[in-house]
């Protein structure tokens, strides 16, 4: 597996640059392919325009992992659905060249159901800034360097393709959506309601059912605006503190903490921090009176459901104890939009009752 750039043992002080000979080889492979598919990960989230231009030149659908959502917002080439879904895997199988950019190819994105039958992509061209990542999966060609710079380099030597990219992407999107259960579709509809009510918001998610639904299928409207704890090993309670950090780091953007009632009990003190700092965070709490996602996962594999029903919080009393304005709504898109728009300046608490 040829990998360009500096060796894995060097301490990188600046982003490595891919060898020009390797860039030329990648351009030749892409020019020779008929049906390119791009896999984009969170490492590409600062390469939005360069990635869009590259995808348009290749007429290639762009499949986005959880941390890449928003990179191709409203693009006809966007496939904002999990590579663990059959329809997305079919698109990958149909490709004669895979270009993977800034993605770890991790199991929670690419094989979340542990089926161990992901398509063979060992002939891929892989772009990553980290040499250790490049060494973890077999590839035909590796380009080590910054995603934005390499996308621009590649695009400069490509011929314009007409490969029915938009139609291929639309087929994958439609089939992926149709494969979702009505319950998951309803939860994704709530996420779209957040996006409509608060454009270009940062949605910080916990390990809770609507977040898992969004990881399967959801297209955010800004790169880097959809991130959560439901990837990797997960971490209940992560979202409350992470939302505080997001609000401090990006004060110009609306911030939504999307967390379950179970996860909230792991980090309730963060709501007081938001109050003390007067941070405009909407704490949207999905209340199914337990660890609903964990219980569902246990039931699906025939395991005994245990430890998933902690005594429920009185959300109104909890919000009052935190001195936060409180609303409670049913899981319905219009109700959620109205609640989000009605929140005053500063932190607030919205309970969505799913019981």
ZIJOHU-V921480 format. One record per backbone hydrogen bond with DSSP energy under -0.5 kcal/mol. CO is the residue of the C=O (numbers start at 1). NH is the residue of the N-H. E is the energy in kcal/mol with one decimal. If there is no record, write none. Layout:
co & nh & e
CO & NH & E
CO & NH & E
//
This chain:
co & nh & e
2 & 142 & -1.9
7 & 10 & -1.2
10 & 12 & -0.7
11 & 13 & -0.6
16 & 146 & -0.8
19 & 23 & -2.2
20 & 24 & -2.4
21 & 25 & -1.8
22 & 26 & -2.4
23 & 27 & -2.4
24 & 28 & -2.1
25 & 29 & -2.2
26 & 30 & -2.5
27 & 31 & -2.7
28 & 32 & -1.6
29 & 33 & -0.5
30 & 33 & -0.8
35 & 96 & -1.7
35 & 97 & -1.0
36 & 61 & -0.6
37 & 99 & -2.3
38 & 40 & -0.6
38 & 63 & -2.9
39 & 101 & -3.3
40 & 65 & -2.3
41 & 44 & -2.2
42 & 45 & -1.5
44 & 47 & -2.4
47 & 51 & -2.9
48 & 52 & -2.5
49 & 53 & -2.4
50 & 54 & -2.2
51 & 55 & -2.9
52 & 56 & -2.3
53 & 57 & -2.1
54 & 58 & -2.2
55 & 59 & -1.2
55 & 60 & -2.1
57 & 161 & -2.4
61 & 38 & -2.7
61 & 63 & -0.6
62 & 79 & -2.4
63 & 40 & -3.1
65 & 68 & -1.5
65 & 69 & -0.6
66 & 69 & -1.1
68 & 71 & -2.0
69 & 224 & -0.8
70 & 73 & -1.1
70 & 223 & -0.5
72 & 75 & -2.4
75 & 78 & -1.5
77 & 62 & -3.0
79 & 64 & -1.9
79 & 81 & -1.6
80 & 218 & -1.8
82 & 85 & -2.0
85 & 89 & -2.3
86 & 90 & -2.3
87 & 91 & -1.5
88 & 92 & -2.0
89 & 93 & -2.7
90 & 94 & -1.5
91 & 95 & -0.6
92 & 95 & -1.2
97 & 37 & -2.0
98 & 100 & -0.5
98 & 125 & -2.7
99 & 39 & -2.4
99 & 101 & -0.5
100 & 127 & -3.1
101 & 41 & -2.4
102 & 43 & -2.5
106 & 109 & -1.1
106 & 110 & -2.6
107 & 111 & -3.0
109 & 84 & -0.6
111 & 114 & -2.1
119 & 121 & -0.6
121 & 124 & -1.9
124 & 126 & -0.5
124 & 140 & -1.8
124 & 141 & -1.5
125 & 100 & -2.8
126 & 143 & -3.2
127 & 102 & -2.7
128 & 145 & -1.7
129 & 131 & -0.6
130 & 134 & -1.8
131 & 135 & -1.2
133 & 136 & -1.7
141 & 126 & -2.9
142 & 4 & -1.2
142 & 144 & -0.5
143 & 128 & -1.9
143 & 145 & -0.6
146 & 150 & -2.4
147 & 151 & -2.5
148 & 152 & -1.9
149 & 153 & -2.3
150 & 154 & -2.9
151 & 155 & -2.4
152 & 156 & -1.5
153 & 157 & -0.5
154 & 157 & -1.5
155 & 158 & -1.5
164 & 168 & -2.5
165 & 169 & -2.5
166 & 170 & -2.5
167 & 171 & -2.2
168 & 172 & -1.9
169 & 173 & -2.6
170 & 174 & -2.9
171 & 175 & -2.5
172 & 176 & -2.3
173 & 177 & -2.6
174 & 178 & -2.4
175 & 179 & -1.2
176 & 180 & -0.6
177 & 180 & -1.4
181 & 185 & -2.6
182 & 186 & -2.1
183 & 187 & -1.6
184 & 188 & -2.4
185 & 189 & -2.1
186 & 190 & -1.3
187 & 191 & -1.6
188 & 192 & -2.2
189 & 193 & -1.5
190 & 194 & -1.8
191 & 195 & -2.1
192 & 196 & -2.2
193 & 197 & -2.5
194 & 198 & -2.7
198 & 201 & -1.0
201 & 203 & -0.7
202 & 204 & -0.8
202 & 256 & -2.8
203 & 205 & -0.7
203 & 227 & -1.8
204 & 258 & -2.6
205 & 229 & -1.6
206 & 208 & -1.7
208 & 211 & -1.0
208 & 212 & -2.0
209 & 213 & -2.3
210 & 214 & -2.2
211 & 215 & -2.2
212 & 216 & -1.3
213 & 217 & -2.0
216 & 82 & -2.5
218 & 220 & -0.6
222 & 225 & -1.8
225 & 203 & -3.4
225 & 227 & -0.5
227 & 205 & -2.4
231 & 234 & -1.6
235 & 238 & -2.0
237 & 241 & -0.7
238 & 242 & -2.3
239 & 243 & -2.5
240 & 244 & -1.4
241 & 245 & -2.1
242 & 246 & -2.5
243 & 247 & -2.5
244 & 248 & -2.1
245 & 249 & -2.6
246 & 250 & -2.3
248 & 251 & -0.5
250 & 253 & -2.0
254 & 202 & -2.9
255 & 282 & -2.4
256 & 204 & -3.1
256 & 258 & -0.7
257 & 259 & -0.8
257 & 284 & -2.7
258 & 206 & -2.2
259 & 286 & -2.6
260 & 264 & -2.4
261 & 265 & -0.8
262 & 265 & -0.7
263 & 266 & -1.8
263 & 267 & -0.6
264 & 267 & -0.9
267 & 270 & -1.2
268 & 271 & -1.5
268 & 272 & -0.5
269 & 272 & -0.5
269 & 273 & -1.5
270 & 274 & -2.2
271 & 275 & -1.7
272 & 276 & -3.0
273 & 277 & -2.2
274 & 279 & -2.5
275 & 278 & -1.0
279 & 281 & -2.4
280 & 255 & -0.9
281 & 283 & -0.8
281 & 348 & -2.3
282 & 257 & -2.6
282 & 284 & -1.0
283 & 285 & -0.7
283 & 350 & -3.0
284 & 259 & -2.2
284 & 286 & -0.6
285 & 287 & -0.9
285 & 352 & -3.1
286 & 261 & -1.8
286 & 288 & -0.9
287 & 354 & -2.7
290 & 262 & -0.7
290 & 292 & -1.2
291 & 295 & -2.5
292 & 296 & -2.3
293 & 297 & -2.1
294 & 298 & -2.3
295 & 299 & -2.5
296 & 300 & -2.3
297 & 301 & -0.9
298 & 301 & -0.7
298 & 303 & -2.6
299 & 302 & -1.4
304 & 306 & -0.8
308 & 291 & -2.2
313 & 315 & -1.1
314 & 318 & -2.5
315 & 319 & -2.9
316 & 320 & -2.0
317 & 321 & -2.2
318 & 322 & -1.5
319 & 324 & -2.6
320 & 323 & -1.4
325 & 349 & -2.6
327 & 351 & -3.0
329 & 353 & -2.6
330 & 332 & -2.3
332 & 336 & -2.2
333 & 337 & -2.5
334 & 338 & -2.4
335 & 339 & -2.1
336 & 340 & -2.5
337 & 341 & -2.2
338 & 342 & -1.4
339 & 343 & -0.5
340 & 343 & -0.8
347 & 325 & -0.6
348 & 283 & -2.9
349 & 327 & -1.8
350 & 285 & -3.0
351 & 329 & -2.9
351 & 353 & -0.6
352 & 287 & -2.7
352 & 354 & -0.7
353 & 331 & -0.7
//
